[in-house]
């Protein structure tokens, strides 16, 4: 999922202020994670775009779009204040695929509630390596959720293990805490997406 490269035809929005032009940054319950993770913020944008396209396609009886390159004219909505563009775009890709799958399959728009749930108890001081952890956790959670061993979409991020943090400084506990805060939350989000986007699940629901 996150390994796919998003074509550069997506145009960044032109606005005076990213804060005032992006209502996601003031969303109740999820703004804290969107403000400190370019990946999560990109995911939120991509999910919304994908969900609308998926809804339109199923309503028109259009065949599903299996590849990122099948999407055209989507609004990326990126501003430099959001963080690294490449990380934002990778999040956009992940959200685009998840949102499209949900919209096309007739599932509820779940991005807001999901992001709120993984934002719980997130402290403002823990963001040095948060986005690195979130991105890594999402990828691993997505792979795990899509495996045959997973029997449910939802996992409680509080119980997700985190052992793969590496830093030049030994025993850098604040950095590790920051990374793991992101990893656990990203893993929970990715796991849900991987489970719901299993090929067999998507085909069954889209055919109803």
Secondary structure in CASP SS format (residue, H / E / C, confidence):
PFRMAT SS
TARGET T0000
AUTHOR 0000-0000-0000
METHOD secondary structure of the structure
MODEL  1
X C 1.00
X C 1.00
X C 1.00
X C 1.00
X C 1.00
X C 1.00
X C 1.00
X C 1.00
X C 1.00
X C 1.00
X E 1.00
X C 1.00
X C 1.00
X C 1.00
X C 1.00
X C 1.00
X C 1.00
X H 1.00
X H 1.00
X H 1.00
X H 1.00
X C 1.00
X H 1.00
X H 1.00
X H 1.00
X H 1.00
X C 1.00
X C 1.00
X C 1.00
X C 1.00
X H 1.00
X H 1.00
X H 1.00
X H 1.00
X H 1.00
X H 1.00
X C 1.00
X H 1.00
X H 1.00
X H 1.00
X H 1.00
X H 1.00
X H 1.00
X H 1.00
X H 1.00
X H 1.00
X H 1.00
X H 1.00
X H 1.00
X H 1.00
X H 1.00
X H 1.00
X H 1.00
X H 1.00
X H 1.00
X H 1.00
X H 1.00
X H 1.00
X H 1.00
X H 1.00
X C 1.00
X C 1.00
X C 1.00
X C 1.00
X C 1.00
X C 1.00
X C 1.00
X H 1.00
X H 1.00
X H 1.00
X C 1.00
X C 1.00
X C 1.00
X C 1.00
X E 1.00
X C 1.00
X C 1.00
X C 1.00
X C 1.00
X H 1.00
X H 1.00
X H 1.00
X C 1.00
X C 1.00
X H 1.00
X H 1.00
X H 1.00
X H 1.00
X H 1.00
X H 1.00
X H 1.00
X H 1.00
X H 1.00
X H 1.00
X H 1.00
X H 1.00
X H 1.00
X H 1.00
X H 1.00
X H 1.00
X H 1.00
X H 1.00
X H 1.00
X H 1.00
X H 1.00
X C 1.00
X C 1.00
X C 1.00
X C 1.00
X C 1.00
X H 1.00
X H 1.00
X H 1.00
X H 1.00
X H 1.00
X H 1.00
X H 1.00
X H 1.00
X C 1.00
X C 1.00
X C 1.00
X C 1.00
X C 1.00
X C 1.00
X C 1.00
X C 1.00
X C 1.00
X C 1.00
X C 1.00
X H 1.00
X H 1.00
X H 1.00
X H 1.00
X H 1.00
X H 1.00
X H 1.00
X H 1.00
X H 1.00
X H 1.00
X H 1.00
X H 1.00
X H 1.00
X H 1.00
X H 1.00
X H 1.00
X C 1.00
X C 1.00
X C 1.00
X C 1.00
X C 1.00
X C 1.00
X C 1.00
X C 1.00
X C 1.00
X C 1.00
X C 1.00
X H 1.00
X H 1.00
X H 1.00
X C 1.00
X C 1.00
X C 1.00
X C 1.00
X C 1.00
X C 1.00
X C 1.00
X C 1.00
X C 1.00
X C 1.00
X C 1.00
X C 1.00
X C 1.00
X H 1.00
X H 1.00
X H 1.00
X H 1.00
X H 1.00
X H 1.00
X H 1.00
X H 1.00
X H 1.00
X H 1.00
X H 1.00
X H 1.00
X H 1.00
X H 1.00
X H 1.00
X H 1.00
X H 1.00
X H 1.00
X H 1.00
X H 1.00
X H 1.00
X H 1.00
X H 1.00
X H 1.00
X C 1.00
X C 1.00
X H 1.00
X H 1.00
X H 1.00
X H 1.00
X H 1.00
X H 1.00
X H 1.00
X H 1.00
X C 1.00
X C 1.00
END
